[in-house]
Amino acid sequence: MSLRFAHRVERLRTRMDEPFLEALLITSRPNVRYLSGFTGSAGSLLIGRDFTVLLTDKRYTLRAQKEAVGFEVVVPDNPDDDILKTQLEARGLRKVGFEASNITVKTLEGWREKYNELGVEWIATNGVVEELRLVKDAEEIACIREACGIADAAFNHIQLFMQPETVEMDVAMELEFYMRRQGARRPAFETIVASGENSAMPHAETSERRFRPGDFVTLDFGAEVNGYCSDITRTVIIGKATEEQRRIYQTVLEAQLRAIEAIKPGVKGCDIDAVARQVIADAGYGDYFTHSLGHSIGLSVHDGMGFAQKSEVVLEPGMVFTVEPGIYIEGFGGVRIEDDVLVTEDGCEVLTHAPKELIEFSAD
């Protein structure tokens, strides 16, 4: 096992004392990848005090052996074999933790019924691995940095398509195709292109709507590189902006810049959210900022808690968050500006560099 994954497993083991666990069953795909390096779609980890096991099937035997070095790879001889039961029984495990957010009630009830004879007590855990994932190491940061660079390049490229009669869906497909050409494994999430009245919906569904003069157009997209994500949003204008559009845009931009200035180790996530929220409220748009300021980003685009009104996360160097204030007015349109930001020893570094000044594209 590489030092990188060994360190992660040891950090996890230090969290198995309260409540006391003999082993922890990891079923979340991002968490399996984080702890072992295994990228297959079917696999779980059983991590004990002195053992690490990857449970998968014969489709992934070779991949598991190649990626999850140092883990005992266990596959069933026959599809009906219960390899989890075999491990529980052979190791005499009684107190086994599981990831509550990734397991259905039906699955848990099934375990209790199937493994009752073994005397296994299933103990729910919440966010144990996710908390470890909040602080990124140098390799993780390098992947996120590369994903951010691809997103920046994609925004520069897509400006060629910002003109009346362009279809939202066509822009989304071009963004995704371009990011793949630049080295992204895939888009980090489903690309959002929202124009005109659609831009008033924070998570609008990209449609066949055509751009029109006077539209806000919000572009929310990201790239995935080696499993790690970027997430950027820019809002532009088709044609000339009105005074009200300029005022809304500048308010969102000021809120974002002020929040970024406040990011440093030791500050709580809720306090960063409050900085941006106050700027927007002071401008008279407080009721139109309807979501949290940002989230952690990494192996998942929403990698954990970040900047929200109730976030108790205390910032540490190595954490990476989005900062994405917005104003959304039904029937009028909306603005969101989003960057990915790395917490450093004495402040922060903005990882996305696409221009943020209001861009107006000719409607002629």
N, C-alpha and C positions, 0 to 999 in steps of 0.2 A: 504494500500500500504506500502510495506517495506520501511525503510529509504533509502535503496540503490536505489530503483527505484524512490522514491519521489525526491531524490536529483538530479537524472538525468533529471527528468521532469522539475524541477525548473531551472536547468541550461539551458535547452532548451528554456524555456519561456523567459529567459533574452535575447535571441537572436531573439525574435519575434517583436522587436521594429523597426528594420532597415533592410528591409522595414517593415512598420507596418502591422502586421497580427492579425486578430481576432482568427484565428485557423490555425493549420498546419496539413495537411494530410500526414501521414507517410505510405508508401507502400512497402519500401524495407524490405525484410524479416529479414536481420540482424539488421536493425534499429528498427523494431517492437520488436524483441526479446530484444534488448539492453534496450529499454525504458519501457517494460512491463513484460518481462519474458515469453511471449507467444511464443510457439515453433511450432504452427500449420503451415501448408502450405498455408492456405487461411485466410488472416486477414490483416486489416489495422487499424491504430490509427488515431483518430481525437482528437487533443490536443488543447484546448483553454486556455484562460486566467484563467478560474476557473473550467474547466471540463476536464476529460480524458475518452475517449470512445474507446472501441475495437469493430470494426465491423467484424463479421465473419459469418459462417453459422452453421446450426444445427449439422453438423458432429463434430464441435469443441466446442459446448456449455459447456460441462463438463470440458474439458481441459482448456478452457479460464477462467472459473470461478476459477479453481484450480491454474492456473499459473499467471494470470493477476489480482492478488488481488488488489482491490482499483480502478480498471477500471470498468466503466459501460459496461457490455457486451451486445451488441445489435446483434440479429440474425433476419433474415426475417421470418415471419410466413409462407410465400409462397415463392418459389424460384424466382418468378418474382418481388417481392417487392424490391423497391429501397431504402434501408435503409440509404444510404448516403444522398439522396435527403430529406428524412424525417428529418435527423439530421440538415442539412443546413437550412431547412425551419423552423423547430421548434425553433432553436436557433437564427434565424435571422442573419445568418452569411453572410457577403458580401465580405470581404477580406480574402481569404483563400490561404495559401501557399501550394505548392506541391513540391515533389522531382523531379526536372527536369531530372536527370540522370536515373530515374526509370520509367518514363512515356513516352510513344510514342506520336508522333504528332497526330496519329489517336485517341488515348484515350483522349488527351486534347481537340481535336476538338469535340469529342463526349460529353464531359462534358460541354463545352461551349454551345452546342446546347441544351442538355437536361435541363441545369440549367439556361438558359438565362432568363427565366421568373422570376427567383428568384433574379436576379441582382447580381449574384456572380461574383466577379473579381478573376480570378485564377492567382496567383503570383508565378513565378518560383523561387525556392531556390536551392542552390548548396552546398553540403557538410556540411550542418548545423549539422546534427547528427554525420556524419563521423568525424568532427573536435572534437566533444566531446569524441568520441570513442578512439581517439589517446592516451589519458592518461588513463591508466588502474588503477583500484582500487585493493586492496589487494586480493579480491576473484578472480578477473580476472587473476591476476598474478599467483596465486596458480594453477589455471586451466592450464594456459600456461606452467607453470613449470612442471606439471604432464605430459602434452602432450610431452614436450621435453624429459623427462625421458623415456617415452615409445619409442620415436624415437631413443634415444641413445641405448637402449636395443636391438632394432630391428637391428641396424647396427652391434652390436656385434654378434647377431644371424646369420645374413646373410653372414658373412664371411665364414661360412661353405660351402657355395655354390659358392665361387669364384674360379672357375677352368675351364680349357678349355672344350668346348662343352656344357657348361651350357647355356640355352636359356634365353634371356632377359626377355621374358614374364613370365617364370617360377619364376625368381627371384622377379619380381614385385608382383606376386600373393603371394609368400611366405612372403614378407615383409608386405603386407596388412593383410594377415591371422594372422601373428605373432602379429602385433600391436593390432588387435581385441582381440586376446587371452590375451593380457596384460592389457586390459581395455579400449582401444580406442572405441569410438562409431562407428567410421568409419575412413578411411583415410582422411586426411585434403584436399587432392586433388588427381588427378590421378597420380599414382606413375610413375616416369620416370626412366628407366634403359636403358642407352645408351652406347654401346660398340664400340670400333674401330672407324671407320669413322662416325658412328652415334653420337659419343660423341662431334663432332665438331658442332652439332646443339644445341643451348642452351635449346630449348624446343623440343627435339627429341620425336618422338612417339615410345614408346616401341614396339619392333617387335619380330619376331621369329628368329632373328639373334643369332648365337651361339658365345660364347666367344672364342677368339683365342689367342695364345701366342703373347705377344707384345701389346695387347689392353689396352688402357685406358678404364676403366668402370666407368661411372658416375651414381651415385645413388642419386636421388632427391625424397624425400618422407617426410611425416609428419603424425601426429596423431591428431584426434579431441577428446577432452575431455570436456564434458559439454558445447559443442558449440565452444570451443576455440581451436585454431590450433597451431601446431608446424610445422616447415619447415626446413629441414636439407639437405645438400648435401655433399657427400664425393666422391672422385675420387680415384680409386685404379688401380693397374697394374696387368695384368695376365702375369706372368713370370718376367723377369728381365727388369728393365727400362733402356732405352738408356740415354746417356748424355743429349740429347736434351729434352727428356721427364722429366728428373730430373730438368733441368733448368726451364722449363715451370712450373712445379709443385711448385718449390721453389719460383718462382716469384709470383704466385698466392697466396701462403701461406703468403709470406712477405707482399703483398698488403693487405691481410685481417687482419693480425696482427697489421699492422701500422694503419689501419682505426679504428680498435677496440680501440686501445690506444688513439685515438683522440676523442672518443665519451664522451661527458659530457654536462651538461645543458648549455644552452646559445649559443651553436654552431649551425650553419645552416646545414641542410641536404646536401646542395650542397658542403659545405666545406669538409664533411666527404667523399663524393664521390670523390672529387678532390685528397684526400690523396692517395687512392687506385689507382686511374687512373694514377697518376704521377709515382708511383712505376712501374706499368706495362709499361708505355710509356718509362721510363728510361731504361728498360730492352730490348727495341726494339719491344715490342708486342702491342703497343698502338692501332693499327688498328684492333686488334683481340679481344678487350674487347668491346663487341657490345651491352651491356645493362646497365641499371642503377645498382648501387652497392647494393641496397636493398629497402625494402618496409616495411611499418607497418604491424604488424600481430596481430590477435585477433579473433573476431567472424568470420571474413573472412581471408583466407590465404593472400589475398592482401587487407589489412584493410585500406589502404590509402597511401598517399605520404610518402616517406622516404628519402633514400639517392640517389639522382639523380642530374644530372648536373644543372637542373633548379629548384631544390627543395628549397623553401624558408621556409620550416618547421624549426622552432627553437626548439631545443631539450629541453624537460622538464622531470623531474623525473616521472617515471611511464609509459613512452613510451616504446614500444617494437618493435624492428626492426630486419629484417634479414640483414646480412652482407655477400654478396655472389659475390665476384669478379670472373672473369673467363677469360680464353684465349681459343679461338676456331679457329682452322686452318683446312680449308677444305682439305680433303684427308689425313690428318694426325691424327686428333683427338682433343680433348679438355679437359680442366680441370676446374672444379668449386668447390669451397670450401665454404660452407655456414653454419653459425651459427645464432641462435636467441639471441638477446642481449637486456637486460633491462637497460634503462637509470636510474641511481641512483642520489642521492643528490650531489655526488662529482666525478662521473665518470660513470662506467657501470659495469654490471655483465653479463657474458656469461652464458646462460641458457642451452645450449647444450654442452655435454662433450665427445662425441665420439672422439676417437683419430684422430689427423690431420696429423701426420707424414706420409710420403709416405709409403704405404703398398704394398709390392710385394708378390703375391701369386704364389706358385710353379706351373710351367707349365708341370711338369713331370707326 
